Amino acid sequence: GMVCVYGGRNGNNVEFSFASVSDVHINFENIHPCRPTEKWIDALNFFDQLGLEKVVVSGDMTGDGTKSEFEAYVNAAKQSTYDFEDIIEGRGNHETQDTENFYNYTSSAEQVHPYEKSPYFHVLVEGDEGEKDNLFIVMTQEIPSTSASNTADNFSTAQLDWFESLLVQYSGTNTNI
């Protein structure tokens, strides 16, 4: 996985801070010595200590998107001190096998979908007075048949049009995108 931290509480006028994480792969718990459950909990506790307002997971929380894998992912997150509701998850290629579980275990009230159960969505976090709003645009692979291709697009025309419309809508506004 990868962790990037944007901002933090160190007095440098950061308006908004968040972490970007990918490939939690909680499914490796019993088959790999890397202890993903423990590392996920430790990472979330660290993010909480830093005072990060959001954690963005760019997919692959699981191996196959099964109910038991998602339950393990959520249970681990809830063992941490970080507020689970402040995690924004995007659907990765390992969650495409069962999108219903993805919706059941990750959707929050903050997500704005262009249509019901869209795999892509955005989250607008309004800034405090005098601060910018923060727009998180979560895109996702929609065309599984092209997932291994380096010459074919994984995004539908509808998703790309939606993405462009958000950029146009928020461009020039007091919003970090």
C-alpha positions as semicolon CSV with decimal commas, in nm:
position;residue;x (nm);y (nm);z (nm)
1;G;0,000;0,000;0,000
2;M;0,088;0,365;-0,020
3;V;0,033;0,640;0,234
4;C;0,053;1,011;0,162
5;V;-0,037;1,272;0,420
6;Y;-0,153;1,616;0,312
7;G;-0,139;1,879;0,581
8;G;-0,141;1,810;0,953
9;R;-0,151;1,993;1,283
10;N;0,183;2,169;1,302
11;G;0,088;2,533;1,288
12;N;0,156;2,592;0,920
13;N;-0,190;2,725;0,828
14;V;-0,317;2,404;0,676
15;E;-0,686;2,450;0,602
16;F;-0,761;2,084;0,552
17;S;-0,560;1,768;0,602
18;F;-0,613;1,413;0,483
19;A;-0,431;1,089;0,414
20;S;-0,437;0,898;0,088
21;V;-0,404;0,521;0,119
22;S;-0,433;0,233;-0,124
23;D;-0,426;-0,145;-0,116
24;V;-0,514;-0,217;0,247
25;H;-0,580;-0,580;0,137
26;I;-0,721;-0,698;0,468
27;N;-0,759;-1,038;0,298
28;F;-0,386;-1,108;0,339
29;E;-0,427;-1,151;0,716
30;N;-0,400;-1,530;0,715
31;I;-0,175;-1,579;0,412
32;H;0,092;-1,312;0,440
33;P;0,330;-1,214;0,721
34;C;0,268;-0,840;0,673
35;R;-0,016;-0,829;0,935
36;P;-0,253;-0,600;0,737
37;T;-0,513;-0,576;1,015
38;E;-0,260;-0,453;1,269
39;K;-0,103;-0,215;1,018
40;W;-0,443;-0,074;0,915
41;I;-0,534;-0,008;1,279
42;D;-0,192;0,147;1,346
43;A;-0,219;0,369;1,037
44;L;-0,564;0,494;1,137
45;N;-0,446;0,561;1,493
46;F;-0,153;0,759;1,350
47;F;-0,387;0,960;1,126
48;D;-0,604;1,032;1,429
49;Q;-0,299;1,150;1,627
50;L;-0,211;1,383;1,340
51;G;-0,565;1,522;1,347
52;L;-0,635;1,438;0,983
53;E;-0,988;1,523;0,881
54;K;-1,030;1,250;0,618
55;V;-0,866;0,930;0,505
56;V;-0,911;0,844;0,138
57;V;-0,867;0,477;0,040
58;S;-0,816;0,440;-0,334
59;G;-0,948;0,087;-0,349
60;D;-0,844;-0,269;-0,279
61;M;-0,954;-0,282;0,082
62;T;-1,023;-0,652;0,019
63;G;-0,914;-0,934;-0,210
64;D;-1,245;-1,031;-0,365
65;G;-1,500;-0,793;-0,214
66;T;-1,663;-1,067;-0,005
67;K;-1,883;-0,992;0,291
68;S;-1,636;-1,151;0,535
69;E;-1,346;-0,946;0,394
70;F;-1,542;-0,622;0,420
71;E;-1,652;-0,709;0,772
72;A;-1,286;-0,768;0,868
73;Y;-1,190;-0,435;0,707
74;V;-1,465;-0,241;0,888
75;N;-1,407;-0,419;1,221
76;A;-1,036;-0,338;1,205
77;A;-1,107;0,026;1,125
78;K;-1,352;0,048;1,416
79;Q;-1,084;-0,090;1,652
80;S;-0,880;0,222;1,582
81;T;-0,932;0,562;1,738
82;Y;-1,008;0,715;1,396
83;D;-1,374;0,788;1,316
84;F;-1,481;0,533;1,054
85;E;-1,731;0,784;0,909
86;D;-1,437;1,006;0,807
87;I;-1,297;0,744;0,568
88;I;-1,377;0,781;0,196
89;E;-1,331;0,457;0,002
90;G;-1,314;0,418;-0,372
91;R;-1,393;0,084;-0,531
92;G;-1,079;-0,091;-0,651
93;N;-1,044;-0,370;-0,902
94;H;-1,053;-0,619;-0,612
95;E;-1,399;-0,496;-0,511
96;T;-1,558;-0,523;-0,856
97;Q;-1,660;-0,885;-0,802
98;D;-1,937;-0,793;-0,557
99;T;-2,031;-0,427;-0,570
100;E;-2,327;-0,477;-0,334
101;N;-2,085;-0,548;-0,050
102;F;-1,888;-0,237;-0,143
103;Y;-2,203;-0,025;-0,109
104;N;-2,314;-0,195;0,212
105;Y;-1,983;-0,153;0,392
106;T;-1,843;0,177;0,265
107;S;-2,122;0,413;0,160
108;S;-2,178;0,716;0,377
109;A;-2,427;1,000;0,376
110;E;-2,158;1,236;0,244
111;Q;-2,127;1,058;-0,090
112;V;-2,308;1,220;-0,383
113;H;-2,366;0,971;-0,664
114;P;-2,475;1,081;-1,013
115;Y;-2,725;0,793;-1,010
116;E;-2,832;0,530;-0,756
117;K;-2,547;0,294;-0,667
118;S;-2,306;0,456;-0,907
119;P;-1,956;0,317;-0,843
120;Y;-1,818;0,670;-0,870
121;F;-1,918;0,968;-0,657
122;H;-1,796;1,287;-0,501
123;V;-1,775;1,417;-0,147
124;L;-1,783;1,789;-0,074
125;V;-1,642;1,885;0,263
126;E;-1,735;2,242;0,343
127;G;-1,455;2,449;0,490
128;D;-1,487;2,652;0,806
129;E;-1,574;3,019;0,760
130;G;-1,305;3,188;0,553
131;E;-1,159;2,856;0,437
132;K;-1,202;2,676;0,108
133;D;-1,436;2,384;0,056
134;N;-1,273;2,052;-0,037
135;L;-1,407;1,838;-0,320
136;F;-1,304;1,473;-0,338
137;I;-1,385;1,312;-0,673
138;V;-1,380;0,934;-0,655
139;M;-1,358;0,763;-0,991
140;T;-1,356;0,389;-1,045
141;Q;-1,277;0,128;-1,303
142;E;-1,604;0,034;-1,468
143;I;-1,501;-0,183;-1,759
144;P;-1,353;-0,502;-1,608
145;S;-1,275;-0,649;-1,949
146;T;-1,012;-0,377;-1,999
147;S;-0,862;-0,386;-1,648
148;A;-0,538;-0,549;-1,762
149;S;-0,506;-0,338;-2,075
150;N;-0,265;-0,051;-2,118
151;T;-0,434;0,054;-2,442
152;A;-0,803;0,060;-2,345
153;D;-0,986;0,301;-2,115
154;N;-1,129;0,171;-1,787
155;F;-1,375;0,460;-1,754
156;S;-1,707;0,488;-1,931
157;T;-1,790;0,795;-2,135
158;A;-2,063;0,869;-1,880
159;Q;-1,810;0,871;-1,594
160;L;-1,568;1,094;-1,786
161;D;-1,852;1,335;-1,872
162;W;-1,958;1,342;-1,506
163;F;-1,597;1,409;-1,402
164;E;-1,565;1,692;-1,652
165;S;-1,893;1,845;-1,537
166;L;-1,768;1,851;-1,176
167;L;-1,445;2,019;-1,284
168;V;-1,642;2,283;-1,475
169;Q;-1,887;2,332;-1,187
170;Y;-1,617;2,385;-0,922
171;S;-1,348;2,552;-1,134
172;G;-1,289;2,908;-1,019
173;T;-1,484;2,858;-0,697
174;N;-1,340;2,869;-0,348
175;T;-1,292;2,492;-0,359
176;N;-0,987;2,267;-0,347
177;I;-1,041;1,984;-0,596
